[in-house]
Every structure is written in C-alpha cells, then in structure tokens.
Amino acid sequence: MKILVIGAGAWGTAVAVSSAARHQVTLWARDAALAADLRASRVNARYLPGVALPAGLRLQGGDVPLAEAIKGQDLIILATPVSAARPMLQALQHASVPVAWLSKGFEAPLGTTPSSASFGLMVHEIRAQAAINLRAGVLSGPSFALEVARGQPTALVAASEHPEVRDALVAAFHSATLRVYANDDVVGVEVGGAVKNVLAIATGLCDGLQLGLNARAALITRGLAEMTRLGVALGARAETFTGLSGLGDLVLTATGDLSRNRKVGLLLAEGKTLAQAVDSLGHVAEGVYCARTVVQRAAGLGVEMPIAQSVVDLLDGKLKPAEAVAALMGRGPTAELA
C-alpha cells in the first residue's frame, strides 16, 4: 500500500514511522526546510527527538506540490492541527482515494455572532462543508506519538461511514504492536477526541493542586459523563464513550506525563499564566483552543458541562485555580445518572 502522511509534526511522524516497515510511506512536510533537515538527519529533532526515521520512509516538503505528492497514493493521512483542516480538506476534495485525519478538537468559530453557524466545527463537520464527496474518516484513540513511534503496544479506532475507509486504515496501520478497531460512529469518536483534551486540563489542575487521587478519579468519571452527554446530543452512540476514543483517550490524556493538555493544567496550578503555560510546551495543546467551543455547543443543545465550563473560566482568567475547584465542589447535589 502507498500511503501519504501530510504533516511532519510528532503524530504525523509517528504514524509514518509505524507503518513504513510494511508499506511504501511518504511523509510530506509543508516546510521545505524541515523536509530537507529530515532527509539529512533522518530524525525529527523538533517534534519527535530520539526516534530514527526508517530508511524506507520517503520524505518530501513544500518544494513538491501537494497535488503532485498525492498522485499514485492508496491512502492519504492528514496529520495537521484542526486549524489547518479546512484548507487541507479543500485541497484534497477531489482525491479519489480514502482520506483520514488524526486531528482532535474543534475549529475556531468562523463568525463573530453567537449563533449556531458561528460555532467551531469538528473535522467531520468541516469535511461536510469543504469536501462533501470525499471518502473520509478519522484515526483516533489513546496514543502518545512517542510510544507509537517506538513500537510500544497501542490500540486505535478507525472511524468512518465508508467501509472502504475503515478497511484501508486497518490494512495500513494494524500490526503486531498497533491494533486498529473499526467503528462507524464518527461523531462519537470525534467528540471523545476533542472533549478529553479539555478535561485533561482540569485533571492537570487537580493534580497540580495536590487534591489527591480521590479527586482525580471523581473528575475523570464525571468528565466522562459530560463528554457522553454532549456526544449523544450531537448524534453519537453512548457506548462509543466507553471505548478507546472515549474513556481510553480520556484516561491517557488526563493522567499521562506526555500529555500537553494535562501539562497546561499543572502549570496553571503552579501559578503560571496561560500564555506562559502554552509557550513552554512548544507544541499545540488543542484543549486550550477548543474549550470555549465545547461549552458553547453544549449550551446550544441544553447540555450541562460544569467541568468544561470551569476550564473555560480558568483559561479566561475569571477564576483562579482554587476558585475553579471550589465552584465545582459547591454545586448542589444531584442524581449521578441524571
């Protein structure tokens, strides 16, 4: 199989490395200088240091037009931040082969008025606007790029309404160290991938304030309930959130030391400003950029998400870390499954 991975960040590099031993894989970087450096050093020192790029992995950059790079491919993987999804999908809208994205989150709102039309969209919703005829899907689940690149055991979900897309993703990435499960609930998989980043900020805050393991367990569990409520309201199946792209990804991102979103919460608990926390990462923390959209969409659907709302208030500077905790703990009693 010939696979093109667009985007040479940590995750794009990791999936390219993971499949290069079994398939003909090309990693395409928009920055021609980055591609040249990758070819020379055979290491992505900026995004995935310490991982050697396989000899068989082809490397291309902006000096090779994307229209040329996609020719002859059997599968195209879009490994860019959500902010770049719309222009990339527009560029790929006439592709005749399956396309899948790795992005997790919501696009920034396109409008300035508080209407549903101005809400930020998940990538499958962007595709419905920008590339309606594209056969596409998402590859998601609990996965740190470094561990995937190292060949450590990982399980992912390939979600699409198109069986041929799910089959292509399984054929491309399923291996002795990477299990890929098929799912047709694209909405549920994308909601899980987006909301878990917001909840990971809250969990990092909880741990940074040394509130204890009881508090962490409660926050993750109640966060899963919030995620599920929003997903079901958007048309997802509830059972998707007990799987890899829901509970699995939430647990990993909320508790793993490699989690950028968790790190934001830890730094805020230390008294760092949001700008200081984000600048120290060197990578995108999607939860920072999509938290407000999560809350907006939930409000528009009449879905209560108090943890996500507290994260937004914290990021906006309306609450200090201890005040955010007090606000959550001070809510009135309610039934667990209400």
N, C-alpha and C positions, 0 to 999 in steps of 0.2 A: 504494500500500500504506500502511496505517495502522500505525505502529509505536510502541509504548510502551517507553521505556527507564526502568527503575526503578533509581534510584541516580545521584546527580549528583556522584560523585567524578570523578577525572581520566579514567578509562577509559569510564565511562558517558557523560560529556560528550563525549568524543572520538568515540565511535561515533554518538552523536546528531547531532553536527555533520557527520560524514562522510556521513550518509545524508539529511540534511534537504533537500538541494537536489533530490533525486529522489523523496522520499516525504513523507507527512504524519507528522512525528515529534513525539512529546510526551516531554519529559524530566521525570520525576517525582522530586522530592526529598522524603524523609521529613520533613525540617526545613522547615516552612512559612516560617521567616525566611530561610533560604537561597534558597528559591524566589523569595521577594519581592525579594531582593537581585539575583538573576539577571535577573529581569524588569526591574528598574530600571536595572541597569548593562550588561546584555547581555554580561557577561564573568564567567566563573567564576574570580574572582581568587584564591580559596583553593587550588583544585585544578588549574586549567589557565590560569594568568595569561597575558595577551598574545594570547589567541585570542578573536576576536569571535564571539559566538553568532549564527548566521544569522537574518535577520528572520523566516523561516518556521518556525523552531523554537519549538514551544509549550512553555511552562514551567508546571508545576504543583507544588504542595507538599502537605504533610500536611493543609492545610485542605481538600483534595479527597480524600475517602476512596479508598483503593486500589481497592475494589470498584467505585467509580464510574469511576475512571480506566481500568480495563481494558475497560469496555464499548465495543463497536464496533471494537476493535483487531483487526488481522490477524496481528500478531506481538508477543510480549512478550519483552523482553530484561532479564534480571536482572543488574544491574551492581553487586552488593554484595560485600563481603568474604565469604569462606567462612563466617565466624562467624554471618552473618545468613542463610545459605542455607536452613536448616531452617524457621524461621518464615515466610520468604517463600514457599517452596515449599508449605507448608501452606496459606497464604493463597491460593495460586494453583491448588490441587489440582483445582478444578472448572473451570478455564479450558478453553474449547472450541477455542482456537487454539494454534498452536505456541508453546512457551516455550523459550528458550535462556539459559544463564548464561555469564558472562565470567570467573567466579571460577577461581582456580588455587590448589590447596592441599588440605589436609585439615582437617576439622572437629576441634575439641578433643575428646578422649575423653569420652563421656557418663558412664562409670562410673569407679570408683576401683580395681577389681581388675584384675590383669594377665591378663585373658582376652581372647580374640579379640573378644568382644562389646563390650569397652571401648575397642578401637582407634578412633582417629579415622577418619572416612569421607571419601571424595571425594564430590563433589556428585552424581554419578550414583547413588552408593550411598545418599545421603540421599534422593534422589528416590524410590528404590525403597521406602523406608520411609514417607516423608511424603506422596507424591503418586504412587502407583503407576500410576494411569491417565492421567497427564499425558503428552502427546506432547511430548517434550523433547529437548534436545541441548546441545552446548557449542560456542562460538565461541572458538578459541584460536590460538596461533601467535606468531611473533616480532614483537612490536608494542609500541613505546613510544607512549603515548597522545598525547603532544605531536606526534609525527610524523604520526600518523593524522589528527589534527585539522587539521594544516597541509596535508594532501593530499599528503604525500610517499609515494612508492611503497612499498606494503606487501602482503604475502601472508598470508592466514589459512586456517585449516581449520574447516569446519563439520562437526561430527561428531554423528551420531545414528543410532539403529537404525531410525528412522522416515524414509523417503524424503521425505515431505512437509515435515518439519522441515528437512532439508538443503536442499531446494529453496527453502523460504521464506527461509533465511539467505542463500543465494546471490542470490536476487532482491532482497533487502533491501540487501545491502552490496557486491556485486560492482560495480566501476566502473572508470573509466579509471586510477585511482590505487590501487585496492584490489582485489586478486584474491582470490577465495574458492574454495578447493578442497573438494570433498565427500569425506567419509570416514565409514565406518560403525564404525570401531574406537574407540568412546567410551572404553573402558578405557585404551588406549594413549595417546590424546590427553590424557586427564586425568592419567595418571601422568607424562607428559612435562612438563605444565604445573606440576605440583606439585614434582617432584624437581629440576627445573632451578633453582628458587629456592634450594634447599639447596646445590646445587653452586656457585651464583653467590657465596654467602657464602665458600666455600672458595677460589674463584678471586680474589675481592677480597682475601682474606688473603694469598694467594700474591703478588699484585701489590703489596700494601701493604708486604710484607717485601722487595720488590725481588729476588725469586728468579729472575727472568728469563723470557724468552719460551719457552725450552725447558720450564721447569716449568709454565707456563700451558698449553701445548699438551698436555703429558702429563696434567695434571689434567683438562682438558676431555674428552680422549679416554677416559681411564679412568672418568671420571664418567659418560660416555655408556654405557659398558659396565655400570656399576652400575644406571643407570636402566633399561636394556633388560632386565637380569636380573630386576629387580623386576616390571617390566611384564609380561613373559612369564609369570612365576609367578602373576600376578593374572589372566591370561587374554588379554592383549593380543597383537597380532601384532608380531614383531620388526621388520618393515620399517617400521612406523609411526615408530620412533625414529630412522630415518634421514631422516625428513621434516621438515616445518615445525614441528610441535608437539613434536618431539624435538630433533634436532640443531640445527635453526634457532633455536628458542627458547632452547636452552641457550647457543649461541654469543652471541646477542644479550644475554641477561641476565648472562652471565659476563664479557663484555668491554665492554659499552656504558656510557658515563658517566652515562646517565639511569637506570641500574638501581639500585633501592633496596637490593636484596639484596646486590649487589656492594659498594655503599657501606658496608653493615654490616661486611663483611669488611675493607674498607680502614680503617675507623675502629677496629676491634678491633686491627688491626696497628699502629696508632698508639699503642695503649695505653689507648684509651677503654674504659670498662666497657660491658657490653651495654646497660644502662639508658641511658647517655649516648648510645650509638650510635642506639638506637631513638628516643629523644626528639628527636634532632637532625633526623630525617627529616621529621616532620610528616605522614607517610603510613604505611600498613600495609606492612610487609615480611613477606610470607607465609612466607618460608623460616624465619624465626625461630620461628614458631608451629607449623610442621608438621614440623620436622626430627626431633623425637623420634618422632613417629608414623611417619614414613618408616622409621626404623630399627626400631621395634617391629614393624611389619608385615613388614619384610624378615626379621627374626629368626624370626617365627612361621612363615614359609614356608621357612626354611633358606637364605635368600639372603644372601650376604656383601656388605656395603656399607661398606668401610673408610673411604672419604672422608666419607660421610654420618655415620658414627659419630664421626669426628674432629670434625666440625662440632658435633655434639651435646655432646661432651666439652668443646669450647671454649666453647659457649654456657652450659654448666652450671658453668663455672669449674674443671673438673677438669684442664684443660690450658691452658697459656699458648700464644700463637701459635707461637712457635718449637718448643715441645714437640709441638704437633699435627703440624707438618711432620716433625719427627724420628720421630714414631710411624709416619707413613706411609712414609717412606723406609727405616725399619728393618725393615719387613716382609720375610719370607723370599721368595725367588724363586718364581715360578710361571709356568705357561704363559699366554701372552696370551689365548688363546681358551678357556681352561678355564672 
